[in-house]
Amino acid sequence: MDKKEASEVINKSFNMIFGKNNPFDLDTIFSKFAFDIKLPKKVMDTLTGEETWTENIHSNRFITQENMRKFDAKHGWILPKQDVKNLKDIINIWKTVNYTTTERQYDCINVSRSDPIYRCENAFHCSDCRESKNIIFCDGCINCEFTIASQRTSSAGFCLRVDDSSSCSNSYNVICSSNISNSFFIQDCSNLHECIFCSHISNKKYCISNMQFEESEYFVIKKEIINWILNTK
């Protein structure tokens, strides 16, 4: 997945969440919304010098999953038996084949800058995500679609910055909540629709800061809040 495709996913998600096009470039999306998410870091393949991405930053020798397979097919990873005199010799020989595999993708389609990732399609710069599609800057997400800058979340669709939550849609900045739709800035809630700045409540709609509003009042305020969120100044 390239940057253009990632930007298209983000724009479609913003339209569903905010009713407006995304005003930010990809780098700004990362710094503004994904700044605290554990994501793969850029390193270099030790054998080829090409750019690659890994969640393991403590190693100093890397090889992409694809290059590991190519090397195996061409040379194999088994070494001829050598004379060893001590443990140091064994460790030094091991170092010649001990590379950290990067960009590990299992049964995935159109995935880039991600490690590891399982059974996903159209993923950009993600880690430990599974059974998801059209995800950007996500960590630990399962069964999510059109989800951006989210972590440890399941069954989310068209969401931005959703953490430790499940069954959310068309929402922004949701924490530790479930069954949330068309809502912003929600924490520790359940079964909310069209709510903003709410915490510790359930089974409500048209609430702002835990206060009940009329539908018409609510949408006037929501419009102002969207403009505030998307302010590029």
C-alpha positions as CSV (number, residue, x, y, z in Angstrom):
1,M,0.0,0.0,0.0
2,D,1.6,3.3,-1.0
3,K,1.1,6.8,0.4
4,K,-1.5,7.8,-2.2
5,E,-3.6,4.7,-1.4
6,A,-3.3,5.5,2.3
7,S,-4.3,9.1,1.8
8,E,-7.4,7.9,-0.1
9,V,-8.4,5.6,2.8
10,I,-8.0,8.5,5.2
11,N,-10.0,10.9,3.1
12,K,-12.9,8.4,2.8
13,S,-12.8,7.8,6.5
14,F,-12.8,11.6,7.3
15,N,-15.9,12.0,5.1
16,M,-17.7,9.3,7.0
17,I,-16.6,10.6,10.4
18,F,-16.7,14.3,10.0
19,G,-18.6,14.8,6.7
20,K,-15.6,16.7,5.3
21,N,-12.5,15.9,3.3
22,N,-9.2,15.3,5.2
23,P,-7.3,18.7,5.3
24,F,-4.0,17.1,6.5
25,D,-1.1,15.5,4.7
26,L,0.0,12.0,5.7
27,D,2.8,13.2,7.9
28,T,0.5,15.5,9.8
29,I,-2.0,12.7,10.3
30,F,0.8,10.7,11.8
31,S,2.0,13.4,14.1
32,K,-1.4,14.7,15.1
33,F,-3.3,11.5,15.6
34,A,-0.8,8.6,15.8
35,F,2.0,10.1,17.9
36,D,1.5,7.8,20.9
37,I,0.9,4.5,19.0
38,K,3.6,1.8,19.0
39,L,4.3,1.3,15.3
40,P,7.1,-0.3,13.3
41,K,10.3,1.7,13.0
42,K,12.4,2.3,9.8
43,V,15.7,0.3,9.6
44,M,17.9,-1.0,6.9
45,D,18.2,-4.5,5.5
46,T,21.7,-5.6,6.5
47,L,22.3,-7.6,3.4
48,T,20.8,-5.2,0.7
49,G,20.8,-1.8,2.4
50,E,17.2,-1.3,1.4
51,E,14.7,0.5,3.7
52,T,12.5,-1.8,5.8
53,W,10.2,-1.7,8.9
54,T,10.3,-3.6,12.2
55,E,8.7,-3.6,15.6
56,N,12.0,-5.0,17.0
57,I,14.3,-2.0,17.4
58,H,16.7,-3.7,19.7
59,S,18.4,-5.7,17.0
60,N,21.2,-4.3,14.8
61,R,21.0,-6.9,12.0
62,F,17.8,-7.0,9.8
63,I,16.5,-8.9,6.8
64,T,13.1,-8.5,5.1
65,Q,10.9,-11.5,5.1
66,E,11.0,-11.5,1.3
67,N,14.8,-11.4,1.3
68,M,15.0,-14.1,3.9
69,R,13.0,-16.4,1.6
70,K,15.1,-15.5,-1.5
71,F,18.3,-16.3,0.4
72,D,16.8,-19.6,1.5
73,A,15.8,-20.5,-2.0
74,K,19.2,-19.6,-3.4
75,H,21.7,-20.6,-0.7
76,G,19.8,-22.2,2.2
77,W,20.4,-21.2,5.8
78,I,22.2,-24.4,6.9
79,L,25.9,-23.9,7.3
80,P,28.7,-26.5,6.8
81,K,29.9,-28.0,10.1
82,Q,32.9,-26.1,11.4
83,D,35.5,-26.8,14.1
84,V,34.5,-24.9,17.2
85,K,36.7,-24.7,20.3
86,N,34.5,-22.8,22.7
87,L,31.2,-21.1,23.2
88,K,32.5,-17.9,21.7
89,D,33.2,-19.6,18.4
90,I,29.6,-21.0,18.4
91,I,28.1,-17.5,19.1
92,N,30.3,-15.9,16.4
93,I,29.1,-18.4,13.8
94,W,25.5,-17.9,14.8
95,K,25.9,-14.1,14.3
96,T,26.6,-14.8,10.6
97,V,23.1,-16.1,10.1
98,N,21.2,-14.3,12.9
99,Y,19.1,-11.6,11.3
100,T,15.9,-10.1,12.7
101,T,13.2,-10.7,10.1
102,T,11.3,-7.5,9.2
103,E,7.9,-6.7,7.6
104,R,6.4,-10.1,8.6
105,Q,3.2,-10.5,6.7
106,Y,1.0,-13.6,6.8
107,D,-1.7,-14.1,4.2
108,C,-1.9,-10.4,3.5
109,I,-2.6,-8.3,0.4
110,N,-1.3,-4.8,-0.4
111,V,0.5,-4.2,2.9
112,S,3.5,-1.9,3.5
113,R,5.6,-0.6,6.4
114,S,3.9,-3.2,8.7
115,D,5.3,-5.8,11.1
116,P,3.9,-8.2,12.1
117,I,0.5,-8.4,10.4
118,Y,-1.9,-11.2,9.8
119,R,-4.7,-11.8,7.2
120,C,-5.1,-8.1,6.4
121,E,-5.7,-6.2,3.2
122,N,-4.7,-2.6,2.4
123,A,-2.7,-1.8,5.5
124,F,-0.1,1.0,5.9
125,H,2.3,1.3,8.8
126,C,0.6,-1.0,11.2
127,S,1.6,-3.6,13.8
128,D,0.0,-6.7,15.2
129,C,-3.3,-6.3,13.3
130,R,-5.5,-9.2,12.2
131,E,-8.4,-9.7,9.8
132,S,-8.6,-6.1,9.0
133,K,-8.9,-4.0,5.8
134,N,-8.0,-0.4,4.9
135,I,-6.2,0.4,8.1
136,I,-3.6,3.1,8.7
137,F,-1.2,3.7,11.7
138,C,-2.9,1.0,13.8
139,D,-1.6,-1.4,16.5
140,G,-3.4,-4.4,17.8
141,C,-6.6,-4.0,15.9
142,I,-8.8,-7.0,14.9
143,N,-11.6,-7.1,12.4
144,C,-11.4,-3.4,11.7
145,E,-12.0,-1.5,8.4
146,F,-11.3,2.1,7.4
147,T,-9.7,2.6,10.8
148,I,-6.9,5.1,11.5
149,A,-4.5,5.7,14.4
150,S,-6.2,3.2,16.7
151,Q,-4.9,0.5,19.0
152,R,-6.2,-2.6,20.8
153,T,-9.6,-2.3,19.2
154,S,-11.9,-4.8,17.5
155,S,-14.8,-4.4,15.1
156,A,-14.3,-0.7,14.3
157,G,-15.3,0.9,11.0
158,F,-14.6,4.4,9.8
159,C,-12.9,5.4,13.1
160,L,-10.1,7.6,14.1
161,R,-8.2,7.3,17.4
162,V,-10.2,4.5,18.9
163,D,-8.4,2.7,21.8
164,D,-9.3,-0.3,23.8
165,S,-12.8,-0.4,22.4
166,S,-15.1,-2.6,20.3
167,S,-18.0,-2.2,17.9
168,C,-17.5,1.5,17.0
169,S,-18.4,3.3,13.8
170,N,-18.0,6.8,12.3
171,S,-16.4,8.0,15.5
172,Y,-13.3,9.9,16.7
173,N,-11.3,9.7,19.9
174,V,-13.1,6.8,21.7
175,I,-11.5,5.1,24.7
176,C,-12.5,2.0,26.6
177,S,-16.0,1.9,25.2
178,S,-18.3,-0.3,23.1
179,N,-21.2,0.1,20.7
180,I,-20.4,3.8,19.9
181,S,-21.5,5.4,16.7
182,N,-21.2,8.9,15.2
183,S,-19.6,10.2,18.3
184,F,-16.5,12.2,19.4
185,F,-14.4,12.2,22.6
186,I,-16.0,9.3,24.4
187,Q,-14.5,7.5,27.4
188,D,-15.8,4.5,29.3
189,C,-19.3,4.4,27.7
190,S,-21.5,2.0,25.9
191,N,-24.4,2.2,23.4
192,L,-24.1,5.8,22.5
193,H,-25.2,7.4,19.2
194,E,-24.4,11.0,18.3
195,C,-22.7,12.0,21.5
196,I,-19.7,14.2,22.2
197,F,-17.5,14.8,25.2
198,C,-19.2,12.0,27.3
199,S,-17.9,9.7,30.0
200,H,-19.3,6.8,32.0
201,I,-22.8,6.9,30.5
202,S,-24.8,4.4,28.5
203,N,-27.8,4.1,26.2
204,K,-27.9,7.8,25.2
205,K,-28.0,10.0,22.1
206,Y,-27.6,13.7,21.5
207,C,-25.6,14.2,24.7
208,I,-22.7,16.7,25.0
209,S,-20.5,16.7,28.1
210,N,-23.0,14.3,29.7
211,M,-25.8,16.7,29.2
212,Q,-28.9,16.0,27.2
213,F,-29.6,18.2,24.2
214,E,-32.4,18.5,21.7
215,E,-31.4,17.1,18.3
216,S,-31.4,20.5,16.6
217,E,-29.2,22.0,19.3
218,Y,-26.9,19.1,19.2
219,F,-26.1,19.4,15.5
220,V,-25.4,23.1,15.7
221,I,-22.8,22.4,18.4
222,K,-21.4,19.4,16.6
223,K,-20.7,21.5,13.5
224,E,-18.6,23.9,15.6
225,I,-16.7,21.0,17.2
226,I,-15.9,19.5,13.8
227,N,-14.5,22.8,12.6
228,W,-12.4,22.9,15.8
229,I,-11.0,19.4,15.3
230,L,-10.1,20.0,11.6
231,N,-8.6,23.4,12.1
232,T,-5.3,23.5,10.3
233,K,-4.0,26.7,11.8
